[in-house]
């Protein structure tokens, strides 16, 4: 149990965790959407509920690719910086 907790804490405190969590969430939400997440619109909902749902989906469709792109760029930037640091230390 102690090793599981230590492993979880290592992952959560990693510098990659926030960006990886955002990227994972964006990809997961898009997969759910592509597999039928919009089926809620086919039911008989009141007009205000339908409008609210459509506004939420619109905001998600517009903002999630931006968040995913920023997260992916951050992950690559951090990986590249750490790789350069390790190569610099090995060569010095």
N, C-alpha and C positions, 0 to 999 in steps of 0.2 A: 504494500500500500504506500509505503514511504517513497519508493522509486517512481510510482505512478504520479504521485503528487509533485515530486521533483521534476519529472518530465513535463508535466502540464505547466508548472511554473516557469520552466525554461522556455517553453514555447510561447507562453503568454507575455513574458517579459522580453522576448526577442524584438529587435528593432524592425523586423520584417512583419510582425504580427498585425499591426493596424492596417497596413496597405493590403496584406494578403486577405484579411477578413473582409474588407470592402470589396475586393475583386471577387472573392468567392461568393459573397452575397449578391452581387450584380449578376454574375453568371448563373447562380441558382435561380434568381427571380426571372431571368430571361428564359431559362429552360422550362420553368413552371408555366410561364406565359405562353410559350410555344406549344406546350402539351395540353393546352385547354384552360388556362387560367382566366381567359376572358369569357368563359361560358356563363359567368354570372350575369352577363348582359342579356342572355336569352330568356331569363326568367321574367315574370311580371313584377317589376319593381315600380314604386312610385316615381314620378318624373324627377323630383328633387334628389332622390337616392341615385337614380341613373346618372343625372348630371354630376353629382359628387363623385361617383365612381369613374366617370369618363375624365373628369379633371384630374383625379388621382393617377389614372393610367397615363394621361397626357404628360403630367409632370414626371412620372417615372420614365416614360419613353424618352423624354428630352434630357433629364438629368442623369440617369443611370449610365449612359455611355460616357458622359463627361467624367463621372466619378470613377468608372472603370478604367478609363484612359489615364487619369491622374494617378490612380493606384498602381497601374502597370508601369508607368514611367517611374514612379517612386521606387518600386521594387527593383527595376533594372538599374536605376541610379545608385541605390544602396549596394546592390550586388557588385556593380562595376567598381564603386569606391572601395569596398572591402577587398576585392580582388587585386586592385592596384596597390592597396596598402600591404597586402600579403606578399605580392611580387616585389615590392620595394624593400620590404624587410628581409626577404630571402636573398636579394641581390646585394644588400648592404653589408 
